[in-house]
Amino acid sequence: MNPQIDNYLAEGCGRCSLGGTLECKVHNWSEELQRLRKIALETKLTEELKWGVPCYTFDQKNIALISAFKEFCAISFFKGALMKDPNSVLQKPGESSQATRMLKFTHIDQITKQEKVVKAYFEEAIEIEKSGRKIKFKKNPEPIPSELQQMMDEDITLKNAFEALTPGRQRGYIIHFSQPKQSQTRIKRIQKCIPKIMNGEGMHDAYKAMRKE
């Protein structure tokens, strides 16, 4: 057990001003997150803190994240697209998601009933990593700005949130982020929109923030 995860469960990820308060969404799913953590620790996975959330690795390779969202908590498998999913419970974070697959929960009873399934999925994800199999990514029809791609590569929760947006909302952001000629301006635009992206909101909702640029 990693003490950093104990702090996450007590204080939240610290990604917003609600960290350390009772309003932090981590506290909405305390029991569920604790149970998912227990299942993960029963496997050969190593528990780490990455991107502010619990990350489970095997041979230093990322296997899965456990995190809290506004309406659910979830396990996000990095190579979920390669999993067999015999129970048809894995979901794409968004329509354009090519690799990540999520196992969502909205009540502790769901985890209790599916505990064997959850553990089996962790085990399968480990076997996929051990096999060396890779995701074959398709080229995005709307090129993602390198600045946004780098931020998503460094922050899987942002990546999941962006991929959870509808294709139209993704395209709107991509076009807006790509317009400036200067990289620094593109970075500033992205940073201002991140809170909206994390909340699942599109360009229309982010308009006021952009006006302050």
Kinemage of the C-alpha trace (Angstrom):
@kinemage 1
@onewidth
@group {chain A} dominant
@subgroup {mainchain}
@vectorlist {calphas} color= white
{ca met a 1} P 0.000 0.000 0.000
{ca asn a 2} L 1.336 3.364 -1.044
{ca pro a 3} L 0.887 6.130 1.598
{ca gln a 4} L 0.388 8.650 -1.209
{ca ile a 5} L -2.863 6.869 -2.058
{ca asp a 6} L -3.974 7.156 1.559
{ca asn a 7} L -3.491 10.905 1.183
{ca tyr a 8} L -5.442 10.910 -2.097
{ca leu a 9} L -8.374 9.175 -0.421
{ca ala a 10} L -8.235 11.614 2.496
{ca glu a 11} L -7.570 14.865 0.625
{ca gly a 12} L -8.414 14.265 -3.046
{ca cys a 13} L -6.177 14.701 -6.086
{ca gly a 14} L -5.559 18.415 -5.485
{ca arg a 15} L -6.291 19.248 -9.121
{ca cys a 16} L -8.794 21.936 -8.202
{ca ser a 17} L -9.658 24.280 -5.337
{ca leu a 18} L -11.966 21.648 -3.818
{ca gly a 19} L -9.012 19.444 -2.867
{ca gly a 20} L -8.863 18.921 0.883
{ca thr a 21} L -12.501 19.958 1.329
{ca leu a 22} L -15.666 17.930 1.844
{ca glu a 23} L -16.826 19.029 -1.621
{ca cys a 24} L -14.012 17.107 -3.359
{ca lys a 25} L -15.571 14.420 -5.573
{ca val a 26} L -13.211 11.780 -4.147
{ca his a 27} L -15.280 11.860 -0.949
{ca asn a 28} L -18.431 11.002 -2.902
{ca trp a 29} L -16.942 7.610 -3.719
{ca ser a 30} L -14.789 6.847 -0.655
{ca glu a 31} L -16.153 3.371 -0.013
{ca glu a 32} L -16.125 2.415 -3.689
{ca leu a 33} L -12.548 3.644 -4.208
{ca gln a 34} L -11.350 1.792 -1.124
{ca arg a 35} L -12.903 -1.454 -2.384
{ca leu a 36} L -11.417 -1.075 -5.870
{ca arg a 37} L -8.037 -0.368 -4.313
{ca lys a 38} L -8.289 -3.530 -2.213
{ca ile a 39} L -9.019 -5.627 -5.310
{ca ala a 40} L -6.129 -4.093 -7.228
{ca leu a 41} L -3.735 -4.799 -4.355
{ca glu a 42} L -4.721 -8.468 -4.396
{ca thr a 43} L -3.009 -8.758 -7.799
{ca lys a 44} L 0.669 -8.400 -8.726
{ca leu a 45} L 0.240 -4.733 -9.523
{ca thr a 46} L 2.330 -1.995 -7.925
{ca glu a 47} L 0.451 0.955 -6.458
{ca glu a 48} L 1.694 4.424 -7.384
{ca leu a 49} L 0.389 7.983 -7.538
{ca lys a 50} L 0.427 9.443 -11.057
{ca trp a 51} L -1.444 12.461 -12.433
{ca gly a 52} L -2.753 12.921 -8.899
{ca val a 53} L -4.689 9.612 -8.854
{ca pro a 54} L -3.983 5.953 -7.964
{ca cys a 55} L -2.135 4.236 -10.805
{ca tyr a 56} L -1.406 0.510 -10.903
{ca thr a 57} L 1.662 -0.682 -12.789
{ca phe a 58} L 3.384 -3.906 -13.759
{ca asp a 59} L 7.128 -3.883 -14.464
{ca gln a 60} L 6.906 -0.067 -14.447
{ca lys a 61} L 4.274 -0.116 -17.215
{ca asn a 62} L 0.937 1.608 -16.618
{ca ile a 63} L -1.939 -0.869 -16.404
{ca ala a 64} L -4.880 0.985 -14.871
{ca leu a 65} L -6.069 4.045 -12.979
{ca ile a 66} L -8.693 4.242 -10.255
{ca ser a 67} L -10.344 7.631 -10.103
{ca ala a 68} L -13.401 9.613 -9.079
{ca phe a 69} L -15.598 11.491 -11.515
{ca lys a 70} L -18.620 13.672 -10.918
{ca glu a 71} L -21.246 10.989 -11.572
{ca phe a 72} L -19.251 7.796 -11.066
{ca cys a 73} L -15.934 6.287 -10.057
{ca ala a 74} L -14.024 4.074 -12.452
{ca ile a 75} L -11.121 1.851 -13.358
{ca ser a 76} L -9.462 3.016 -16.576
{ca phe a 77} L -7.455 0.325 -18.368
{ca phe a 78} L -4.712 1.789 -20.545
{ca lys a 79} L -4.941 -1.055 -23.087
{ca gly a 80} L -8.610 -1.799 -22.537
{ca ala a 81} L -9.279 -1.990 -26.269
{ca leu a 82} L -7.256 -5.219 -26.334
{ca met a 83} L -9.266 -6.848 -23.533
{ca lys a 84} L -11.826 -9.531 -24.365
{ca asp a 85} L -14.532 -8.091 -22.078
{ca pro a 86} L -16.714 -11.260 -21.922
{ca asn a 87} L -19.109 -9.482 -19.546
{ca ser a 88} L -19.563 -6.464 -21.858
{ca val a 89} L -18.911 -4.005 -19.050
{ca leu a 90} L -16.065 -1.920 -20.482
{ca gln a 91} L -16.897 1.462 -21.996
{ca lys a 92} L -15.027 3.968 -24.124
{ca pro a 93} L -14.317 7.285 -22.363
{ca gly a 94} L -15.481 8.844 -25.644
{ca glu a 95} L -16.382 7.796 -29.175
{ca ser a 96} L -12.905 8.576 -30.480
{ca ser a 97} L -11.053 6.735 -27.715
{ca gln a 98} L -8.782 4.128 -29.285
{ca ala a 99} L -7.016 2.543 -26.306
{ca thr a 100} L -8.550 3.302 -22.916
{ca arg a 101} L -11.605 1.448 -21.654
{ca met a 102} L -13.413 2.219 -18.417
{ca leu a 103} L -15.228 0.078 -15.887
{ca lys a 104} L -17.688 2.462 -14.213
{ca phe a 105} L -19.425 2.157 -10.845
{ca thr a 106} L -22.115 4.236 -9.176
{ca his a 107} L -22.649 2.153 -6.013
{ca ile a 108} L -20.635 -0.103 -3.738
{ca asp a 109} L -23.075 -2.963 -4.384
{ca gln a 110} L -22.021 -3.027 -8.042
{ca ile a 111} L -18.431 -3.631 -7.010
{ca thr a 112} L -19.402 -6.275 -4.481
{ca lys a 113} L -21.384 -8.212 -7.074
{ca gln a 114} L -18.654 -7.899 -9.714
{ca glu a 115} L -15.583 -8.335 -7.493
{ca lys a 116} L -14.440 -11.535 -9.241
{ca val a 117} L -14.966 -9.887 -12.635
{ca val a 118} L -12.985 -6.813 -11.608
{ca lys a 119} L -10.080 -8.915 -10.384
{ca ala a 120} L -10.162 -11.040 -13.544
{ca tyr a 121} L -10.001 -7.877 -15.671
{ca phe a 122} L -6.970 -6.657 -13.727
{ca glu a 123} L -5.323 -10.032 -14.305
{ca glu a 124} L -6.110 -9.947 -18.025
{ca ala a 125} L -4.674 -6.441 -18.317
{ca ile a 126} L -1.454 -7.697 -16.715
{ca glu a 127} L -1.249 -10.605 -19.169
{ca ile a 128} L -1.742 -8.231 -22.108
{ca glu a 129} L 1.165 -6.107 -20.888
{ca lys a 130} L 3.343 -9.195 -20.357
{ca ser a 131} L 2.599 -10.318 -23.918
{ca gly a 132} L 3.959 -7.068 -25.345
{ca arg a 133} L 0.849 -6.394 -27.420
{ca lys a 134} L 0.407 -2.825 -28.648
{ca ile a 135} L -2.554 -0.669 -29.616
{ca lys a 136} L -2.682 0.137 -33.334
{ca phe a 137} L -3.746 3.749 -33.380
{ca lys a 138} L -5.667 5.215 -36.297
{ca lys a 139} L -4.747 8.668 -37.502
{ca asn a 140} L -7.021 11.363 -36.114
{ca pro a 141} L -8.861 13.080 -39.005
{ca glu a 142} L -8.473 16.393 -37.173
{ca pro a 143} L -4.792 16.721 -36.152
{ca ile a 144} L -4.410 17.332 -32.438
{ca pro a 145} L -2.090 20.277 -31.639
{ca ser a 146} L 1.222 19.010 -30.271
{ca glu a 147} L 0.772 21.136 -27.139
{ca leu a 148} L -2.539 19.463 -26.323
{ca gln a 149} L -1.148 16.024 -27.132
{ca gln a 150} L 1.782 16.571 -24.791
{ca met a 151} L -0.511 17.671 -21.972
{ca met a 152} L -2.687 14.595 -22.464
{ca asp a 153} L 0.360 12.324 -22.573
{ca glu a 154} L 1.434 13.780 -19.233
{ca asp a 155} L -2.046 13.757 -17.689
{ca ile a 156} L -4.175 10.674 -18.352
{ca thr a 157} L -7.175 12.177 -16.542
{ca leu a 158} L -7.179 15.076 -19.003
{ca lys a 159} L -6.834 12.590 -21.854
{ca asn a 160} L -9.799 10.577 -20.586
{ca ala a 161} L -11.884 13.729 -20.144
{ca phe a 162} L -11.074 14.989 -23.642
{ca glu a 163} L -11.832 11.614 -25.210
{ca ala a 164} L -15.128 11.519 -23.314
{ca leu a 165} L -16.307 14.623 -25.176
{ca thr a 166} L -18.486 14.193 -28.240
{ca pro a 167} L -16.569 14.249 -31.572
{ca gly a 168} L -18.085 17.652 -32.304
{ca arg a 169} L -16.868 19.135 -29.034
{ca gln a 170} L -13.414 17.640 -29.534
{ca arg a 171} L -13.213 19.124 -33.023
{ca gly a 172} L -14.310 22.524 -31.734
{ca tyr a 173} L -11.534 22.591 -29.171
{ca ile a 174} L -8.931 21.287 -31.620
{ca ile a 175} L -9.772 23.981 -34.166
{ca his a 176} L -9.661 26.706 -31.507
{ca phe a 177} L -6.374 25.478 -30.061
{ca ser a 178} L -4.788 25.193 -33.519
{ca gln a 179} L -5.560 28.735 -34.670
{ca pro a 180} L -2.747 30.744 -32.987
{ca lys a 181} L 0.624 30.747 -34.737
{ca gln a 182} L 2.581 30.998 -31.489
{ca ser a 183} L 2.958 27.862 -29.361
{ca gln a 184} L 2.726 29.870 -26.131
{ca thr a 185} L -0.651 31.262 -27.180
{ca arg a 186} L -1.885 27.747 -27.989
{ca ile a 187} L -0.756 26.599 -24.552
{ca lys a 188} L -2.599 29.470 -22.856
{ca arg a 189} L -5.796 28.644 -24.736
{ca ile a 190} L -5.575 24.999 -23.722
{ca gln a 191} L -4.871 25.821 -20.071
{ca lys a 192} L -7.896 28.116 -19.888
{ca cys a 193} L -10.159 25.425 -21.297
{ca ile a 194} L -8.917 22.498 -19.202
{ca pro a 195} L -11.453 23.051 -16.355
{ca lys a 196} L -14.277 23.007 -18.918
{ca ile a 197} L -12.921 19.890 -20.592
{ca met a 198} L -12.659 18.161 -17.201
{ca asn a 199} L -16.319 19.012 -16.612
{ca gly a 200} L -17.360 17.574 -19.982
{ca glu a 201} L -18.281 20.961 -21.396
{ca gly a 202} L -17.837 22.139 -24.983
{ca met a 203} L -16.736 25.329 -26.727
{ca his a 204} L -20.001 27.151 -26.090
{ca asp a 205} L -19.585 26.689 -22.354
{ca ala a 206} L -15.937 27.759 -22.526
{ca tyr a 207} L -16.697 30.957 -24.467
{ca lys a 208} L -16.537 33.311 -21.489
{ca ala a 209} L -13.166 31.927 -20.431
{ca met a 210} L -11.796 32.428 -23.941
{ca arg a 211} L -12.957 36.061 -24.002
{ca lys a 212} L -10.533 36.794 -21.141
{ca glu a 213} L -7.548 35.602 -23.202
